[in-house]
Amino acid sequence: MEKGERQTFSRNERLRGSSLIDDLFKTGNFFTTSLFRVIWMIPSEQIPSPAQIAVSVPKRAFRHANDRNLLKRRIRESYRRRKQSLYSFLIEEDIRLIFILIYRSNRIEDFSAIDRSVKETIDRLCKNAAMRHGKS
């Protein structure tokens, strides 16, 4: 990342639209990390950014909305700070990717633990997308 370049998380990078999310749950690939279940796919239609992401924290594990919102903020912030390596890879390989991060833990983890898990997730997404893109 160049000095002075803004690390933003714009609306185009958020996964919205029920048709894409439905397709993701029906035909997407998945893997798990220490904190997340990740469902991902290479979309058939064009998307406005190299990757689009959705974040989910289950109500079953965290009854209070403020706990779920805290975790989602931490996950989005970590992704915003770490997405450049994912974007560099996707642009270089000419791949588009959509994915959802579903939080699996029953505890509210601190930011450093979430950050490590997001980094692990991005590394595995790059590896899996390269393998999948090579097949098609």
Secondary structure, DSSP 4 states (H G I P E B T S, - for coil): --TT------GGGB---HHHHHHHHHH-EEEE-SSEEEEEE--SS--SSSEEEEEE--TTT--SHHHHHHHHHHHHHHHHHHHHHHHHHHHHHT--EEEEEEE--SS---HHHHHHHHHHHHHHHHHHHHHHHHH-
